[in-house]
Amino acid sequence: MRKDLQEVIDYLWTDASDPFPQYILRKEILRETPSDAEYEAIKTSKWYKQLAEEQWENGSWGRFHTQDTKALRKQKFVTTECAIRRARDLSLTKGDTIVQKAIGLMERYLCGKEAWLDRTEGKDPSGFAIAFKTLIAANLSLFDPQNPLLHRKKEICANNLAKAFAGDSLNEDIWESENRKSNDILLSISMVYPIWLLQNNAFLGENLQRKYLSWLWNRKGGIFYISNFTLSDMRSLEDTEFTQWLPGLENICDFSLFPEFMNKGITGHLLHEIHRLMTEDVALPAATSLPHKYLPITGHYAEKRGNKNARNSDLILRILRILIKAELHA
């Protein structure tokens, strides 16, 4: 462990004593198995209860991807996808009861054993169904990337990407045409869902991964459904866009070549911002609206976030999780 990262860990062990910060530090940062007591502690946390209490009997939280604005039952998690991504933000795994139920639901959706509640969009119902199964598969891949139901999607996604990169740069028209030929995926390459399917993907070679990450790294407009900002365009703590830039990094950190891109100044910049949070009175901007209305709340780990110290520690932990992924893959 690098000395500068160890200093951050030592700071958080003392300063962030609530169940989820301690659990995430143990599991993700130290790469140790949380104790039974630590796991039981998170299950009594308000964040875990929030997920558990709103989860339906079938494992969903209502509609999967599109909010039902007319629903009589008002929930903090307006879609199942929002809840799934919050569960991942809390570092819950496929062995957790909440996640197990959600995985079972997604598997039934993919196998046609249960109908989703979302309405069909567009004029092509069959095409919508294929695209919708792709985004469900991508969500499933966040927790269970080796699930047999994902094999075909992952292979086609990587193969079609390779064809789109046949030249020196990505040809999005080829990506679209190859998806129509294979009658699969049917989602734009600028969306986050192909990213999730291409991470932990045995069909994605290193050379293709580097080309793809370079394209993502420099893409104007960021990653659709995640962030509107270019990944390589660094933001500082005082910038109102800082916490909207971070999700872009969080959503590519499971690529094996992630450190190669983080070493282009991002790692040093984030370490500097963490140090400032630990030693200075940084004037963080007020929380702003999320970049997309379907994104869940993320980065909240302390039980009570009313004081500035808790907010700072939550942000330090969130940044540290990104840096550790770069360290582990290096």
N, C-alpha and C positions, 0 to 999 in steps of 0.2 A: 504494500500500500504506500502510495506517495505521501511524503510528510505533510504536504499542504492539504491533501484530502483527509488525512488522519486528524489534523487539527480541527477540521470542520465536523468530523464525526464526534470527536470528544466534546465539542461545543454543544452539539445537538443532544447527546446523551444526557447532558446536564440540563439544558434549557428546554427541550421538548419532551416532557415526561408523560404526555398523554398516551393512551393505548396504541393508536395507529402510527404516530411517529416512531414509537419504540419498536413496533412490529415491523415497519418498513425498514428501519435501520438494521434490525437483526437479519431480516430475510434478503433484502436487495443489496444493502451496502456491505454488510459483513459476510453475506452469503452463507449464513448459518440457518439451521432449522429453528424456527420460533418454538419456545417451550409451550407445553400445554397451558400453562398459566397465562402466557402472552397471547395465545390464541383465544382463550376464554375471555380475556380482557377486551379484545377488539369486538367480540360478539356482544358485549354489554355496552359498547360505544354507541353514541347517538348516531354516528354515521352508518354503522352496520344496521342498527335498528331501522333507520330511515329506509334503507334498501329492502330489508326483510318485511317490514310492515306494509309496504306498497306492492310487493310482488304478488301476483295473482296465483291461483292454485295451479294453473297450467304452466307456470314458470315465466310468464310474460309480465309486463307492466302495462298491458293494453296494446295499442297499435305498435308495430315494430319501428317504423321509420318516419311516419307522418303523424303529426299531432292531431288528435281529435278535439277541435276547439269547442264542440258541442257536447262533449262528454259530461255527464252529470257527476261523475266521480272525479273530483279534482285531486291531482297528485303533484308532488314536487318533480317526479320523473315523468315528463310528458310523453315519452315514448320508451319502448323496451330498449332501444338502442342507447338512449341516454343513460339508462340504469346500468346496462352492460359496460359501458365505457367508464362509468363512475366506479363500478366494481373493480375494473382493471386499474383505475387510478388509485384505488385503495389497496392494490397489490393482492387482491383475492385471487385464488387459483382454482383450477377445475376440480380440486378436491373439496372445495367449500360447498356447503349445502345450497346456498343461493345460486352459485355459479353452475352447479350440477343441474339444477332445475332449468336454468336458462339454456344450458347446452342441450339438454334433452328436448326442449322446445325447438331450438334451431335445427336439430337433427330431424325432427318430425316435419318441420317446414320443408327442408331440403328433400325429404323422401316423399313428400305429398301426403303425409299422414295427418296433417292438421292444416287448416286454412288460416292464413293471417287475416287480420281485421282491416288492414290498409286497403284503401280503394285503388282500383286499377287506374293508372294515369296514362294519358296519350291515346292514340287511335289504334295501337297494336297490342292487344291483350297478351298474346303469346310472347312478344318481345319484352313487354313489361315484366312478365313472370320470370323470364330468364335473367333480366337485369336485377330483379328483386332478389332472386336466389343468389346472385353473385354478391350482393351487399350483405346478405345473411351469412354466406360462406366466409366472407372477409371478417365479419364480427366473430364468427366461430373460431377463425384462425388466430385471433388474439389470445385465446385461452388454450386451444388444442390444435396447434399447427400441423400435427401429424395425423389428425383424424382422417380415416379412410375416405370419408365423404368429400374431402377437399382435394383429393389426389388429382382428379381430372381438371378441376378449376385451376389449380396451381400450375399444372403442366401446360394447359392452353394459354394461360396468362403469360408465362415465361416464353413460350414459343412465339406467340403473337408479338410480344415485345421485341424479340430477336429479329423478326421480320421487319418491324417498324424501324429498327436501328441498322438495317442492312447497309445504309450509307454512313456518312460521318456524323449525322445528327438524327434526332428522332423525327420521323415522318408520321404525324398524327393521322393523316388520311389513310396510310397503310394500316395503322393500328385499328382504325374503325372498320376498314374493309375486311381485314383478317378476322375480326370478331364476328362480322356478319357471315363470312364464309364458314366459320366453325360453328356458327349459331350458338355462341356462348359469350360470356362476360357482358358484352353490350353496355359497357359503361365507359365514360371518357377517361382517358389516361391521366387527366388533370385531377381526378377525384382521389380521395384517400383510399378507397377500397382496393384498387390494384396494388397500392403500396403494402397494405396488410397481407395480401395474397402473395406478394413477391418476397416478403421477409420470411426467413426460415423456410426457404424454398429450394429443394434439392435440384430443381431444373434450371436455376438461375446461376450461370457461370460467373466467375469473378470479373471477366472483361466486360460482360454485358451489365453486370451490377454497377461497375464503375461508370459506364456511359450513362446509365439510368440515374444514378445518384448525382452525377455532374449536371444532368438536365434538371433534376429537381432542385438542386442547390442554387441554381441560377435562374430559375423560372420566375418571371415577373408575375405577380398575382398569387404566389404561394401555392398552397394545396387546397383544392376546393373541399368544402365542408370542415376545414380545420383552421386555416389562417390565410389572411390576405397578403402576407408579406414574404418577400424573397428571403430564403433561408440564410443566404450569405450576407444579408444586410443586417449587421449587428445593431441591437437596441440596448440602451442603458436603463437602469432602474427608474430614473425619473421620467422616462418616456412612457406616455399613456399606452403605447403599443407593445411594451416589453412583455407583458403576460399574454399577449396575443401572438407574439413571435415565438415564444417558447414551445407551444404545441406543435409547430412544424418540426422542431428538433426531436420532441418526444415521439413523434410518429414515424421517424426514420431510424431510431436508435437501435433497432434490432437487426439492422444490416451489418454483416461482418466487416464491411469497409467503412462503417460510420466513423471510426477514429481518424481515418485518412482525411476526411472532410472537416472534422472538428479541429484538427491540427492546423487548419488554415486561419488561425487566430481566434476561433470561437472558444476553445478550451481556456486559453489564457484570459480572455475577456470575461467569461463567466466566473472563473476563480476570483478575479479582481472584484466583480460585483458581489460575490459572496463575502469576501473580506470586508467590503464596505458595510454590508448589512451587519456583520459581526462587530465592527469597531466604530462605525460612524452613525450619526443621527440622520439617516437618509430620508428625505421627504418623498415617500412613495405617493404616486398619484391616487386619487380616489378610484375605486373599482369602476370600470366602464362596461358598457353592454358587450355581450359576447359577439364574436364575428359572425356567427350563424345562429339563428334562433333555436335550432335543434341540438346545439352543443350543451352537454351537461356542465354543472359546476365541477371544476377540478382544482386540485391544489389546496383543498381544505382538509387539514388533518388534525389540528388542535381542536379540542372539544369546545372551547370558547375562543372566538376570534375577535373579541371586542377590544383587546388591547394591542398596541402596536408590536409588542415583543412577540406575541403569538403569530401575528401576520408575518413578521420578519422570519421567524423560524420555519413557518410553513413554506415560505418562498425559498429559503436556503435549502430545505429538504428537497423541494421540487427540482431545483437546479442541480443539486448533488446527485440525484437519481440519473440525470442525463450524463453527468461527468463520469459516473461509475460505469455506465454502459460503454462509454468511449474507452475507459481503462480496461474493462474486461475483454473487449474485442481486440485491443491493441496487441 
